[in-house]
């Protein structure tokens, strides 16, 4: 499975490497924003 994925990424060139990295980056930013929102809202409820 991984070999097929790497072969496809190699065929696509730089775009094949950029897309998964961009998806991971957006996913990480989304999770970080969600955690920040949850912590800020819980602090706001206490005060």
Biopython code that builds the backbone (N, CA, C, O; Angstrom):
import numpy as np
from Bio.PDB.StructureBuilder import StructureBuilder

atoms = [
    (1, "UNK", "N", (0.836, -1.201, 0.000)),
    (1, "UNK", "CA", (0.000, 0.000, 0.000)),
    (1, "UNK", "C", (0.877, 1.259, 0.000)),
    (1, "UNK", "O", (0.659, 2.185, -0.781)),
    (2, "UNK", "N", (1.862, 1.268, 0.886)),
    (2, "UNK", "CA", (2.725, 2.449, 0.962)),
    (2, "UNK", "C", (3.562, 2.615, -0.299)),
    (2, "UNK", "O", (3.821, 3.738, -0.732)),
    (3, "UNK", "N", (3.986, 1.496, -0.891)),
    (3, "UNK", "CA", (4.797, 1.584, -2.108)),
    (3, "UNK", "C", (3.985, 2.181, -3.246)),
    (3, "UNK", "O", (4.500, 2.978, -4.030)),
    (4, "UNK", "N", (2.708, 1.795, -3.338)),
    (4, "UNK", "CA", (1.840, 2.374, -4.370)),
    (4, "UNK", "C", (1.671, 3.871, -4.146)),
    (4, "UNK", "O", (1.698, 4.665, -5.086)),
    (5, "UNK", "N", (1.496, 4.238, -2.879)),
    (5, "UNK", "CA", (1.312, 5.655, -2.540)),
    (5, "UNK", "C", (2.557, 6.455, -2.909)),
    (5, "UNK", "O", (2.459, 7.526, -3.506)),
    (6, "UNK", "N", (3.730, 5.927, -2.549)),
    (6, "UNK", "CA", (4.974, 6.633, -2.853)),
    (6, "UNK", "C", (5.227, 6.704, -4.351)),
    (6, "UNK", "O", (5.753, 7.699, -4.849)),
    (7, "UNK", "N", (4.849, 5.641, -5.074)),
    (7, "UNK", "CA", (5.022, 5.641, -6.525)),
    (7, "UNK", "C", (4.148, 6.716, -7.157)),
    (7, "UNK", "O", (4.581, 7.424, -8.066)),
    (8, "UNK", "N", (2.907, 6.835, -6.667)),
    (8, "UNK", "CA", (1.997, 7.861, -7.190)),
    (8, "UNK", "C", (2.529, 9.256, -6.862)),
    (8, "UNK", "O", (2.502, 10.153, -7.704)),
    (9, "UNK", "N", (3.014, 9.429, -5.630)),
    (9, "UNK", "CA", (3.553, 10.728, -5.230)),
    (9, "UNK", "C", (4.779, 11.078, -6.063)),
    (9, "UNK", "O", (4.969, 12.238, -6.429)),
    (10, "UNK", "N", (5.610, 10.086, -6.366)),
    (10, "UNK", "CA", (6.790, 10.321, -7.186)),
    (10, "UNK", "C", (6.414, 10.699, -8.608)),
    (10, "UNK", "O", (7.072, 11.534, -9.229)),
    (11, "UNK", "N", (5.361, 10.088, -9.119)),
    (11, "UNK", "CA", (4.887, 10.397, -10.473)),
    (11, "UNK", "C", (4.363, 11.832, -10.559)),
    (11, "UNK", "O", (4.598, 12.522, -11.551)),
    (12, "UNK", "N", (3.657, 12.275, -9.523)),
    (12, "UNK", "CA", (3.059, 13.613, -9.538)),
    (12, "UNK", "C", (4.101, 14.705, -9.329)),
    (12, "UNK", "O", (3.845, 15.873, -9.624)),
    (13, "UNK", "N", (5.269, 14.335, -8.824)),
    (13, "UNK", "CA", (6.310, 15.333, -8.601)),
    (13, "UNK", "C", (6.093, 16.087, -7.299)),
    (13, "UNK", "O", (5.656, 15.505, -6.306)),
    (14, "UNK", "N", (6.396, 17.387, -7.300)),
    (14, "UNK", "CA", (6.312, 18.176, -6.064)),
    (14, "UNK", "C", (4.882, 18.307, -5.572)),
    (14, "UNK", "O", (4.657, 18.441, -4.369)),
    (15, "UNK", "N", (3.906, 18.272, -6.482)),
    (15, "UNK", "CA", (2.508, 18.391, -6.067)),
    (15, "UNK", "C", (2.085, 17.183, -5.243)),
    (15, "UNK", "O", (1.294, 17.310, -4.309)),
    (16, "UNK", "N", (2.613, 16.007, -5.590)),
    (16, "UNK", "CA", (2.298, 14.790, -4.853)),
    (16, "UNK", "C", (2.807, 14.827, -3.424)),
    (16, "UNK", "O", (2.227, 14.196, -2.542)),
    (17, "UNK", "N", (3.887, 15.561, -3.188)),
    (17, "UNK", "CA", (4.404, 15.698, -1.824)),
    (17, "UNK", "C", (3.758, 16.873, -1.099)),
    (17, "UNK", "O", (3.628, 16.856, 0.125)),
    (18, "UNK", "N", (3.353, 17.892, -1.853)),
    (18, "UNK", "CA", (2.786, 19.087, -1.235)),
    (18, "UNK", "C", (1.375, 18.845, -0.710)),
    (18, "UNK", "O", (1.020, 19.321, 0.368)),
    (19, "UNK", "N", (0.573, 18.105, -1.471)),
    (19, "UNK", "CA", (-0.824, 17.894, -1.083)),
    (19, "UNK", "C", (-0.990, 17.194, 0.274)),
    (19, "UNK", "O", (-1.718, 17.707, 1.124)),
    (20, "UNK", "N", (-0.344, 16.045, 0.509)),
    (20, "UNK", "CA", (-0.494, 15.403, 1.824)),
    (20, "UNK", "C", (0.022, 16.276, 2.961)),
    (20, "UNK", "O", (-0.562, 16.298, 4.045)),
    (21, "UNK", "N", (1.117, 16.996, 2.718)),
    (21, "UNK", "CA", (1.651, 17.884, 3.749)),
    (21, "UNK", "C", (0.676, 19.009, 4.051)),
    (21, "UNK", "O", (0.497, 19.381, 5.210)),
    (22, "UNK", "N", (0.038, 19.559, 3.005)),
    (22, "UNK", "CA", (-0.941, 20.627, 3.196)),
    (22, "UNK", "C", (-2.144, 20.113, 3.975)),
    (22, "UNK", "O", (-2.668, 20.811, 4.844)),
    (23, "UNK", "N", (-2.582, 18.897, 3.669)),
    (23, "UNK", "CA", (-3.721, 18.307, 4.389)),
    (23, "UNK", "C", (-3.367, 18.102, 5.857)),
    (23, "UNK", "O", (-4.171, 18.411, 6.736)),
    (24, "UNK", "N", (-2.174, 17.586, 6.129)),
    (24, "UNK", "CA", (-1.746, 17.383, 7.511)),
    (24, "UNK", "C", (-1.626, 18.710, 8.250)),
    (24, "UNK", "O", (-1.982, 18.806, 9.424)),
    (25, "UNK", "N", (-1.124, 19.734, 7.561)),
    (25, "UNK", "CA", (-0.983, 21.052, 8.168)),
    (25, "UNK", "C", (-2.346, 21.635, 8.525)),
    (25, "UNK", "O", (-2.540, 22.142, 9.630)),
    (26, "UNK", "N", (-3.291, 21.561, 7.585)),
    (26, "UNK", "CA", (-4.635, 22.071, 7.846)),
    (26, "UNK", "C", (-5.303, 21.291, 8.973)),
    (26, "UNK", "O", (-5.989, 21.875, 9.811)),
    (27, "UNK", "N", (-5.106, 19.983, 8.995)),
    (27, "UNK", "CA", (-5.685, 19.154, 10.045)),
    (27, "UNK", "C", (-5.108, 19.543, 11.405)),
    (27, "UNK", "O", (-5.842, 19.652, 12.388)),
    (28, "UNK", "N", (-3.790, 19.751, 11.458)),
    (28, "UNK", "CA", (-3.150, 20.153, 12.703)),
    (28, "UNK", "C", (-3.618, 21.519, 13.175)),
    (28, "UNK", "O", (-3.856, 21.722, 14.366)),
    (29, "UNK", "N", (-3.751, 22.452, 12.246)),
    (29, "UNK", "CA", (-4.232, 23.785, 12.609)),
    (29, "UNK", "C", (-5.674, 23.726, 13.098)),
    (29, "UNK", "O", (-6.040, 24.423, 14.044)),
    (30, "UNK", "N", (-6.486, 22.901, 12.460)),
    (30, "UNK", "CA", (-7.886, 22.750, 12.875)),
    (30, "UNK", "C", (-7.987, 22.179, 14.276)),
    (30, "UNK", "O", (-8.782, 22.652, 15.089)),
    (31, "UNK", "N", (-7.185, 21.167, 14.562)),
    (31, "UNK", "CA", (-7.195, 20.558, 15.895)),
    (31, "UNK", "C", (-6.691, 21.549, 16.936)),
    (31, "UNK", "O", (-7.246, 21.636, 18.031)),
    (32, "UNK", "N", (-5.641, 22.297, 16.600)),
    (32, "UNK", "CA", (-5.098, 23.292, 17.527)),
    (32, "UNK", "C", (-6.127, 24.385, 17.809)),
    (32, "UNK", "O", (-6.273, 24.824, 18.950)),
    (33, "UNK", "N", (-6.839, 24.822, 16.771)),
    (33, "UNK", "CA", (-7.859, 25.849, 16.951)),
    (33, "UNK", "C", (-9.006, 25.323, 17.806)),
    (33, "UNK", "O", (-9.543, 26.049, 18.642)),
    (34, "UNK", "N", (-9.382, 24.065, 17.598)),
    (34, "UNK", "CA", (-10.460, 23.463, 18.380)),
    (34, "UNK", "C", (-10.074, 23.359, 19.850)),
    (34, "UNK", "O", (-10.876, 23.675, 20.728)),
    (35, "UNK", "N", (-8.843, 22.914, 20.122)),
    (35, "UNK", "CA", (-8.368, 22.807, 21.503)),
    (35, "UNK", "C", (-8.307, 24.183, 22.153)),
    (35, "UNK", "O", (-8.711, 24.349, 23.305)),
    (36, "UNK", "N", (-7.803, 25.169, 21.418)),
    (36, "UNK", "CA", (-7.712, 26.531, 21.942)),
    (36, "UNK", "C", (-9.103, 27.075, 22.257)),
    (36, "UNK", "O", (-9.305, 27.726, 23.282)),
    (37, "UNK", "N", (-10.062, 26.804, 21.365)),
    (37, "UNK", "CA", (-11.436, 27.259, 21.572)),
    (37, "UNK", "C", (-12.051, 26.592, 22.799)),
    (37, "UNK", "O", (-12.716, 27.248, 23.600)),
    (38, "UNK", "N", (-11.826, 25.292, 22.943)),
    (38, "UNK", "CA", (-12.395, 24.566, 24.078)),
    (38, "UNK", "C", (-11.808, 25.071, 25.396)),
    (38, "UNK", "O", (-12.539, 25.250, 26.370)),
    (39, "UNK", "N", (-10.496, 25.302, 25.432)),
    (39, "UNK", "CA", (-9.870, 25.776, 26.661)),
    (39, "UNK", "C", (-10.282, 27.211, 26.979)),
    (39, "UNK", "O", (-10.494, 27.546, 28.145)),
    (40, "UNK", "N", (-10.398, 28.060, 25.962)),
    (40, "UNK", "CA", (-10.773, 29.453, 26.206)),
    (40, "UNK", "C", (-12.225, 29.547, 26.653)),
    (40, "UNK", "O", (-12.552, 30.386, 27.492)),
    (41, "UNK", "N", (-13.106, 28.703, 26.113)),
    (41, "UNK", "CA", (-14.514, 28.754, 26.495)),
    (41, "UNK", "C", (-14.698, 28.221, 27.913)),
    (41, "UNK", "O", (-15.551, 28.717, 28.649)),
    (42, "UNK", "N", (-13.908, 27.214, 28.311)),
    (42, "UNK", "CA", (-14.038, 26.672, 29.659)),
    (42, "UNK", "C", (-13.526, 27.682, 30.686)),
    (42, "UNK", "O", (-14.069, 27.780, 31.787)),
    (43, "UNK", "N", (-12.473, 28.438, 30.324)),
    (43, "UNK", "CA", (-11.982, 29.475, 31.229)),
    (43, "UNK", "C", (-13.006, 30.603, 31.342)),
    (43, "UNK", "O", (-13.173, 31.184, 32.414)),
    (44, "UNK", "N", (-13.681, 30.908, 30.259)),
    (44, "UNK", "CA", (-14.674, 31.973, 30.274)),
    (44, "UNK", "C", (-15.875, 31.612, 31.133)),
    (44, "UNK", "O", (-16.491, 32.489, 31.739)),
    (45, "UNK", "N", (-16.214, 30.329, 31.191)),
    (45, "UNK", "CA", (-17.358, 29.905, 31.993)),
    (45, "UNK", "C", (-17.067, 30.023, 33.484)),
    (45, "UNK", "O", (-17.966, 30.319, 34.271)),
    (46, "UNK", "N", (-15.821, 29.792, 33.871)),
    (46, "UNK", "CA", (-15.487, 29.820, 35.290)),
    (46, "UNK", "C", (-15.528, 31.231, 35.865)),
    (46, "UNK", "O", (-15.936, 31.421, 37.011)),
    (47, "UNK", "N", (-15.113, 32.213, 35.087)),
    (47, "UNK", "CA", (-15.003, 33.567, 35.628)),
    (47, "UNK", "C", (-16.318, 34.313, 35.607)),
    (47, "UNK", "O", (-16.380, 35.467, 36.032)),
]
sb = StructureBuilder()
sb.init_structure("model")
sb.init_model(0)
sb.init_chain("A")
sb.init_seg("    ")
for serial, (resi, resn, name, xyz) in enumerate(atoms, 1):
    if name == "N":
        sb.init_residue(resn, " ", resi, " ")
    sb.init_atom(name, np.array(xyz, "f"), 0.0, 1.0, " ", f" {name:<3s}", serial, name[0])
structure = sb.get_structure()
